[in-house]
Every structure is written in structure tokens, then in C-alpha cells.
Amino acid sequence: MSQSLADQECKACTSEDEPLTESEYAEYLGELDSDVWTVIDDHHLEGTYPFEDFRDALEFTYEIGELAEEEWHHPDIHLQWGEVKVEMWTHKIDGLHKSDFVMGARMDRIHEDYKPE
């Protein structure tokens, strides 16, 4: 059995790496929560997580911020009542890299503790 995307290493890319094409990222996108994530213009991931209140959204934001610091891979995070929007791409290559999808899968895993009923 293959390792889940959330359990894979978040590897840094080099400036020689090319952004993933749609056919290359399709499998990774399929492992993310389809109610949350979409790819915008073959350039970046955009995800919107729902919450029951501001406190849960804030705590989730803190947790994914800690994850970003651990992995040194920082998304744009927009916090508001009942919702956290995340935008992510690899700036070094100005596009998508496997590490963006690994981070998305890890965020999905964190969100499991906060999903509204």
C-alpha cells in the first residue's frame, strides 16, 4: 500500500524544477478534500475550510501556521468568522510543486478535528 500524501516528505524544490502540469498534479489533487481545494489557473491551490465559530477558525489558523514554520513552506492565510481560506504555491518556481499538495493534505488532516457537524 502506498503512503498517503499527508505522510510524505515536504521536499523543497530547486530553481531548476518546473511547475507541475495539470496531468502531473491531477493525482495529488485527487488526494485532497474536494470540498475544500481547487487549482486556480494551473498556478496555485486555493482552499476554503468551514468552521462553526471564530475560535475554531483561529485555532486552525495557528496550527497550520505552525506546520508552515516546521516545513518552511508558507501559504497565504485569510481568517474570518467561520472560514479560513488558504492559497498556496511554490514561489521559487512560480507554480505548483508536489510539496504544495503535501501541505494541503496535512491541513486536511488537521481540519478533521474542527469539521462542523
C-alpha positions in Angstrom: 0.0 0.0 0.0 1.4 3.4 -0.9 2.0 6.1 1.7 -0.8 8.8 1.9 0.1 12.2 0.6 -0.1 13.7 4.1 2.6 11.3 5.4 5.0 12.1 2.6 8.0 14.4 3.0 7.5 18.0 2.1 10.6 18.4 -0.1 12.0 21.8 -1.1 12.4 22.3 -4.8 15.2 23.9 -6.7 15.0 26.8 -9.1 15.6 24.2 -11.9 12.3 22.4 -11.1 9.4 23.2 -13.4 5.9 23.8 -12.1 3.6 20.7 -12.3 1.3 20.4 -15.3 -2.4 19.5 -14.9 -1.7 15.9 -15.8 1.1 15.8 -13.2 -0.8 17.3 -10.3 -4.2 15.6 -11.0 -3.3 12.5 -8.9 -2.2 14.7 -6.0 -5.3 16.9 -6.2 -7.4 13.7 -6.0 -6.0 13.0 -2.6 -7.1 16.4 -1.2 -10.5 17.2 0.2 -12.5 18.0 -2.9 -15.0 20.1 -0.9 -12.1 22.4 0.1 -9.4 22.5 -2.6 -9.3 23.7 -6.2 -6.4 24.6 -8.5 -6.6 28.1 -9.9 -5.2 28.8 -13.4 -2.8 25.8 -13.1 -0.8 28.1 -10.8 -1.9 27.7 -7.2 -4.1 25.8 -4.8 -7.0 27.6 -3.2 -8.9 26.0 -0.3 -11.7 27.2 1.9 -12.3 25.4 5.3 -15.6 25.8 7.1 -15.8 26.2 10.9 -18.6 26.5 13.5 -17.2 29.7 15.0 -14.3 32.1 15.0 -12.4 30.4 17.8 -12.1 27.1 15.9 -11.0 29.0 12.8 -8.4 30.9 14.8 -7.0 27.7 16.4 -6.9 26.0 13.0 -5.0 29.0 11.6 -2.5 28.8 14.4 -2.0 25.1 13.8 -1.4 25.5 10.0 0.9 28.4 10.8 3.0 26.1 13.0 3.0 23.5 10.2 4.2 26.1 7.7 7.0 27.1 10.0 8.1 23.5 10.6 8.2 22.8 6.8 9.3 26.3 5.8 6.5 26.4 3.3 4.2 29.3 3.9 0.7 29.7 2.5 -1.3 32.9 2.3 -4.0 32.5 5.1 -7.2 34.6 5.3 -9.1 34.2 8.6 -12.7 35.3 9.1 -15.6 34.2 11.2 -16.5 30.5 10.3 -14.0 30.2 7.5 -10.3 30.0 6.7 -9.1 30.5 3.1 -5.7 29.2 2.1 -3.7 30.0 -1.0 -0.6 28.1 -1.7 2.0 27.7 -4.5 5.8 27.4 -4.6 7.2 30.9 -5.1 10.6 29.7 -6.2 9.1 28.2 -9.4 6.0 30.4 -9.5 3.7 27.5 -9.7 2.7 24.2 -8.2 5.0 21.6 -6.7 4.3 18.3 -5.0 5.1 19.9 -1.7 2.0 22.2 -2.1 -0.2 19.2 -2.2 1.6 17.5 0.7 0.9 20.6 2.8 -2.8 20.7 1.6 -3.2 17.0 2.7 -1.7 17.8 6.1 -4.1 20.8 6.5 -7.0 18.5 5.6 -5.8 16.1 8.4 -5.7 19.0 10.9 -9.1 20.1 9.9 -10.6 16.8 10.8 -10.6 17.9 14.4 -12.6 21.1 13.5 -15.1 20.0 10.9 -18.6 21.4 11.6 -21.3 18.9 12.4 
